[in-house]
Amino acid sequence: MKLKNKIVLITGGGTGIGKATAFLFAKEGAKVVITGRREQILQEAVDEAKTENLEIDYVRSDISKEEDCKAAVEYMVGKFGRIDILFNNAGVLYRAITHETTTEQWINTFNVNVRGMYFMSKYTIPHMLKQDYGVIVNNSSILGLKASPGFAAYNSSKGAVNQLTRSMALEYADKGIRVNAICLGTVYTPLADDMFEQWGDKEAAREHYISVHPIGRLAEPEEIAHAVLFLCDDNIKFMTGTMLSVDGGLSAK
Ligand SMILES: NC(=O)c1ccc[n+]([C@@H]2O[C@H](COP(=O)([O-])OP(=O)(O)OC[C@H]3O[C@@H](n4cnc5c(N)ncnc54)[C@H](OP(=O)(O)O)[C@@H]3O)[C@@H](O)[C@H]2O)c1
């Protein structure tokens, strides 16, 4: 078991990549708490985990609200006394070119993808400093490394995620806290499904995204969970400040 008794908080853990990571981490011996806004989705994930003999807990938390982020961290520390791993995973995506992006879409993208990540990190890091130990993984995107037309707010927010990752990695490198990001290609999740839907012709969108990935397919959330596990493994503790591409070869183009 690679994460035996590690205390893990995963934002947006009720669906997609967050949920797959929660299940894998629980299988690897971690005590996992997932967050999200929709209580029913979180409860369903917890119930499904039980059917696999995995114990996962949840806290309802909207990461665009500072008080919710603080409360989620306090819940962890109250229950377990520490936080070893924070997977800043929650995110939103709107498909729109710059001048057609609504102000509300722009603000919400940054509130969730960047500000929420900052709040979660801000309240978690003091506990990691006390422990002289912590691992933070930020869910970025290939679109944080390269721009793609039609995703102005998302491209910008994930670029900010990468710079926040580098900043935090440098600030805490000699304090036992490692901070890395994953930069993903397209993964079959509700977020990707919604992106295909926003394209207009869903099937054509799916085919298009498959065709741009050199590997000739899209990823499953479980594959991404293994990349997050790799970054959280203490055997790789020389690794910090890295943007790890997990993208079927997309960034090599
Ligand atoms: N799928 C891809 O192709 C892809 C590619 C690159 C990067 N990513 C990144 O992967 C991460 C996870 O996305 P996913 O693909 O797994 O899609 P997903 O299943 O839609 O997951 C997004 C999660 O974020 C949560 N969330 C959204 N707004 C929130 C808020 N205000 N507060 C708390 N939680 C919130 C959602 O839960 P609630 O709605 O219940 O709050 C949901 O569980 C995102 O950061 C995304 O940018 C995905």
The ligand as an SDF file (V2000), in Angstrom:
LIG
                    3D

 48 52  0  0  0  0  0  0  0  0999 V2000
  -11.7410   15.9310  -18.3900 N   0  0  0  0  0  0  0  0  0  0  0  0
  -10.7720   16.5050  -19.0620 C   0  0  0  0  0  0  0  0  0  0  0  0
  -10.6220   16.3160  -20.2810 O   0  0  0  0  0  0  0  0  0  0  0  0
   -9.7990   17.4030  -18.3510 C   0  0  0  0  0  0  0  0  0  0  0  0
   -8.6400   17.8090  -19.0360 C   0  0  0  0  0  0  0  0  0  0  0  0
   -7.7300   18.6290  -18.3980 C   0  0  0  0  0  0  0  0  0  0  0  0
   -7.9480   19.0300  -17.1000 C   0  0  0  0  0  0  0  0  0  0  0  0
   -9.0850   18.6210  -16.4500 N   0  0  0  0  0  0  0  0  0  0  0  0
   -9.2930   19.1030  -15.0860 C   0  0  0  0  0  0  0  0  0  0  0  0
   -9.6600   18.0440  -14.2490 O   0  0  0  0  0  0  0  0  0  0  0  0
  -10.3590   18.5580  -13.1010 C   0  0  0  0  0  0  0  0  0  0  0  0
  -11.5200   17.6350  -12.7660 C   0  0  0  0  0  0  0  0  0  0  0  0
  -12.4550   17.6650  -13.8130 O   0  0  0  0  0  0  0  0  0  0  0  0
  -13.1400   16.3630  -14.4350 P   0  0  0  0  0  0  0  0  0  0  0  0
  -12.7070   16.3000  -15.8410 O   0  0  0  0  0  0  0  0  0  0  0  0
  -12.9360   15.1960  -13.5450 O   0  0  0  0  0  0  0  0  0  0  0  0
  -14.6630   16.8220  -14.4890 O   0  0  0  0  0  0  0  0  0  0  0  0
  -15.8710   16.7070  -13.4510 P   0  0  0  0  0  0  0  0  0  0  0  0
  -16.2000   15.2810  -13.2500 O   0  0  0  0  0  0  0  0  0  0  0  0
  -16.9140   17.6180  -13.9710 O   0  0  0  0  0  0  0  0  0  0  0  0
  -15.2530   17.2370  -12.0970 O   0  0  0  0  0  0  0  0  0  0  0  0
  -15.2890   18.5720  -11.6870 C   0  0  0  0  0  0  0  0  0  0  0  0
  -15.5940   18.5590  -10.1990 C   0  0  0  0  0  0  0  0  0  0  0  0
  -15.4220   19.8780   -9.7140 O   0  0  0  0  0  0  0  0  0  0  0  0
  -16.4390   20.1190   -8.7820 C   0  0  0  0  0  0  0  0  0  0  0  0
  -16.6970   21.5530   -8.6780 N   0  0  0  0  0  0  0  0  0  0  0  0
  -17.0440   22.4240   -9.6530 C   0  0  0  0  0  0  0  0  0  0  0  0
  -17.2450   23.6380   -9.1340 N   0  0  0  0  0  0  0  0  0  0  0  0
  -17.0170   23.5370   -7.8040 C   0  0  0  0  0  0  0  0  0  0  0  0
  -17.0590   24.4410   -6.7100 C   0  0  0  0  0  0  0  0  0  0  0  0
  -17.4180   25.7200   -6.8630 N   0  0  0  0  0  0  0  0  0  0  0  0
  -16.7620   23.9660   -5.4810 N   0  0  0  0  0  0  0  0  0  0  0  0
  -16.4140   22.6820   -5.2830 C   0  0  0  0  0  0  0  0  0  0  0  0
  -16.3560   21.7880   -6.2600 N   0  0  0  0  0  0  0  0  0  0  0  0
  -16.6570   22.2090   -7.5130 C   0  0  0  0  0  0  0  0  0  0  0  0
  -17.6630   19.3720   -9.3070 C   0  0  0  0  0  0  0  0  0  0  0  0
  -18.5570   19.0200   -8.2450 O   0  0  0  0  0  0  0  0  0  0  0  0
  -19.8800   19.8990   -7.9260 P   0  0  0  0  0  0  0  0  0  0  0  0
  -20.4400   20.3100   -9.2560 O   0  0  0  0  0  0  0  0  0  0  0  0
  -20.7520   18.9720   -7.1700 O   0  0  0  0  0  0  0  0  0  0  0  0
  -19.4130   21.0420   -7.1050 O   0  0  0  0  0  0  0  0  0  0  0  0
  -17.0220   18.1300   -9.8990 C   0  0  0  0  0  0  0  0  0  0  0  0
  -17.0100   17.0680   -8.9770 O   0  0  0  0  0  0  0  0  0  0  0  0
  -10.7390   20.0060  -13.4600 C   0  0  0  0  0  0  0  0  0  0  0  0
   -9.8910   20.8990  -12.7840 O   0  0  0  0  0  0  0  0  0  0  0  0
  -10.4670   20.0740  -14.9550 C   0  0  0  0  0  0  0  0  0  0  0  0
  -10.1350   21.3650  -15.3880 O   0  0  0  0  0  0  0  0  0  0  0  0
  -10.0030   17.8170  -17.0470 C   0  0  0  0  0  0  0  0  0  0  0  0
  1  2  1  0
  2  3  2  0
  2  4  1  0
  4  5  1  0
  4 48  2  0
  5  6  2  0
  6  7  1  0
  7  8  2  0
  8  9  1  0
  8 48  1  0
  9 10  1  0
  9 46  1  0
 10 11  1  0
 11 12  1  0
 11 44  1  0
 12 13  1  0
 13 14  1  0
 14 15  2  0
 14 16  1  0
 14 17  1  0
 17 18  1  0
 18 19  2  0
 18 20  1  0
 18 21  1  0
 21 22  1  0
 22 23  1  0
 23 24  1  0
 23 42  1  0
 24 25  1  0
 25 26  1  0
 25 36  1  0
 26 27  1  0
 26 35  1  0
 27 28  2  0
 28 29  1  0
 29 30  1  0
 29 35  2  0
 30 31  1  0
 30 32  2  0
 32 33  1  0
 33 34  2  0
 34 35  1  0
 36 37  1  0
 36 42  1  0
 37 38  1  0
 38 39  2  0
 38 40  1  0
 38 41  1  0
 42 43  1  0
 44 45  1  0
 44 46  1  0
 46 47  1  0
M  CHG  2   8   1  16  -1
M  END
$$$$
